[in-house]
């Protein structure tokens, strides 16, 4: 029935396997969709990071083939830190939307996403252990609300959980949309 475009700020908490906690990253995101009827849509998502998040990382020296303290033992634990940045995230989703009032709608979406990340890990002495570029793919599920300001313009907010193999990611997006 109509084509729509959305854009806004997205907060991502990226939690790589091995990290003590998630990494906070700021993202600019956009979505393009087509609404088939009053309930069902299909939409694509494209997002890019605007800053890197920092994290603490505990790893065995043998993982990097590095004797950090020169004791001849590669089994010591390295308490390192690093940063992780989002190069891009893309996804394709099915979306179901139901009206709550004349202007307020609730929706759920499910689909598949692909993420591309850069990470660097450093020792407390600031020696870079490694720089990693990794990509993951997996299912994604979310829910949100949209509020119509006019017949064509609306505000939106949603949560999406991205289930990647080695990196679980939680996303919150606040944005604006336009219906053509």
C-alpha positions as CSV (number, residue, x, y, z in Angstrom):
1,X,0.0,0.0,0.0
2,X,2.9,2.4,0.7
3,X,6.6,2.8,0.7
4,X,8.2,4.3,3.8
5,X,11.7,5.4,4.9
6,X,13.0,5.8,8.5
7,X,16.2,7.2,10.0
8,X,17.6,7.9,13.4
9,X,20.0,7.3,16.3
10,X,20.6,3.8,17.4
11,X,22.3,2.7,20.6
12,X,23.9,-0.8,20.3
13,X,25.3,-2.9,23.2
14,X,27.6,-5.3,21.5
15,X,28.8,-8.2,23.8
16,X,31.6,-10.2,22.2
17,X,32.3,-13.7,23.6
18,X,35.1,-13.4,26.2
19,X,34.3,-9.8,27.1
20,X,33.4,-9.1,30.7
21,X,30.5,-6.9,29.7
22,X,28.9,-5.3,26.7
23,X,30.3,-2.5,24.6
24,X,28.3,0.7,24.1
25,X,28.3,1.9,20.5
26,X,26.5,4.8,18.8
27,X,25.0,4.3,15.4
28,X,23.1,6.1,12.7
29,X,20.5,3.8,11.2
30,X,18.1,3.9,8.3
31,X,15.3,1.6,7.1
32,X,13.4,1.3,3.9
33,X,10.1,-0.6,3.8
34,X,7.0,-1.5,1.9
35,X,3.7,-1.9,3.7
36,X,1.5,-4.5,1.9
37,X,-1.6,-3.8,3.9
38,X,-2.6,-2.3,7.2
39,X,-0.7,-4.9,9.2
40,X,2.2,-6.5,7.2
41,X,5.4,-4.9,5.9
42,X,8.8,-5.9,4.8
43,X,11.8,-3.7,5.6
44,X,15.5,-3.5,5.1
45,X,17.9,-1.9,7.6
46,X,21.3,-0.3,7.1
47,X,23.3,1.1,10.0
48,X,26.9,2.5,10.5
49,X,28.8,3.2,13.7
50,X,29.7,6.8,14.6
51,X,32.1,5.9,17.5
52,X,33.9,3.0,19.0
53,X,33.0,1.5,22.4
54,X,35.6,0.3,24.9
55,X,35.7,-3.0,26.7
56,X,37.7,-5.1,29.2
57,X,38.9,-8.5,27.9
58,X,40.4,-11.4,29.8
59,X,42.3,-13.9,27.6
60,X,44.8,-16.7,27.9
61,X,48.3,-15.7,26.5
62,X,48.3,-18.9,24.3
63,X,45.3,-17.5,22.4
64,X,47.6,-14.8,20.9
65,X,50.9,-16.8,21.1
66,X,52.3,-14.0,23.2
67,X,54.2,-14.2,26.5
68,X,53.1,-10.8,27.8
69,X,55.2,-10.9,31.0
70,X,58.2,-12.9,29.5
71,X,58.0,-15.7,32.0
72,X,58.1,-18.5,29.5
73,X,54.5,-19.6,30.4
74,X,51.9,-19.0,27.8
75,X,49.0,-19.9,30.2
76,X,48.9,-16.6,32.1
77,X,45.7,-14.6,31.9
78,X,46.1,-11.2,30.1
79,X,43.7,-8.6,31.5
80,X,43.5,-6.4,28.4
81,X,41.3,-3.7,27.2
82,X,40.2,-2.8,23.7
83,X,37.7,-1.0,21.6
84,X,35.1,-2.2,19.1
85,X,33.6,-0.3,16.2
86,X,30.7,-1.1,14.0
87,X,31.5,-0.8,10.3
88,X,28.0,-1.6,9.2
89,X,24.9,-3.7,10.0
90,X,22.4,-4.8,7.4
91,X,19.2,-6.7,7.8
92,X,15.9,-7.8,6.2
93,X,12.7,-8.1,8.3
94,X,9.1,-9.0,8.2
95,X,7.0,-6.6,10.3
96,X,3.5,-6.8,11.8
97,X,1.8,-3.6,13.1
98,X,-1.4,-3.1,15.0
99,X,-3.1,0.2,15.9
100,X,-3.4,1.1,19.6
101,X,-5.1,4.5,19.1
102,X,-5.7,6.7,16.0
103,X,-2.1,7.8,16.1
104,X,-0.2,5.2,18.1
105,X,0.8,1.8,16.7
106,X,2.7,-1.1,18.2
107,X,4.8,-3.4,16.0
108,X,7.0,-6.5,16.1
109,X,9.6,-7.5,13.5
110,X,11.6,-10.6,12.9
111,X,14.3,-11.2,10.3
112,X,18.0,-11.9,9.6
113,X,20.9,-9.5,10.0
114,X,24.6,-9.3,9.1
115,X,27.1,-7.2,11.2
116,X,30.7,-6.2,10.3
117,X,33.0,-5.1,13.3
118,X,36.5,-4.0,13.9
119,X,38.1,-4.6,17.3
120,X,41.6,-3.9,18.7
121,X,42.9,-5.5,22.0
122,X,45.7,-3.9,24.0
123,X,47.6,-4.8,27.1
124,X,47.7,-2.5,30.1
125,X,51.1,-1.2,28.7
126,X,49.2,-0.2,25.6
127,X,50.8,-2.8,23.3
128,X,48.3,-3.8,20.7
129,X,47.8,-7.6,20.9
130,X,45.7,-7.8,17.8
131,X,43.3,-6.0,15.5
132,X,40.4,-8.1,14.4
133,X,37.8,-7.5,11.7
134,X,34.9,-9.9,12.0
135,X,31.5,-10.4,10.6
136,X,28.6,-12.4,12.0
137,X,25.1,-13.1,10.8
138,X,22.0,-14.4,12.6
139,X,18.3,-13.9,13.5
140,X,17.0,-10.7,14.8
141,X,13.8,-9.9,16.7
142,X,12.3,-6.7,17.9
143,X,9.3,-4.6,18.9
144,X,8.4,-0.9,19.1
145,X,6.0,1.9,18.9
146,X,5.3,4.6,16.3
147,X,3.3,7.8,16.7
148,X,1.9,9.7,13.8
149,X,2.6,13.4,13.8
150,X,0.8,14.0,10.5
151,X,-0.6,11.7,7.8
152,X,2.9,11.1,6.5
153,X,5.4,11.8,9.3
154,X,5.8,9.8,12.4
155,X,8.1,9.3,15.4
156,X,9.3,5.8,16.3
157,X,11.2,3.9,19.0
158,X,12.1,0.2,19.1
159,X,14.2,-2.5,20.6
160,X,15.9,-5.2,18.5
161,X,17.9,-8.3,19.7
162,X,20.5,-9.5,17.2
163,X,21.5,-13.1,17.9
164,X,25.0,-13.5,16.2
165,X,27.2,-16.5,16.7
166,X,30.0,-14.9,18.7
167,X,28.5,-11.5,19.5
168,X,25.0,-10.9,21.0
169,X,23.8,-7.4,20.3
170,X,20.9,-5.3,21.8
171,X,19.8,-2.2,19.9
172,X,17.5,0.7,20.7
173,X,16.5,3.1,17.9
174,X,14.8,6.5,18.2
175,X,13.9,8.0,14.9
176,X,11.5,9.6,12.5
177,X,9.8,8.1,9.5
178,X,8.0,9.3,6.3
179,X,5.2,7.4,4.5
180,X,5.0,8.1,0.7
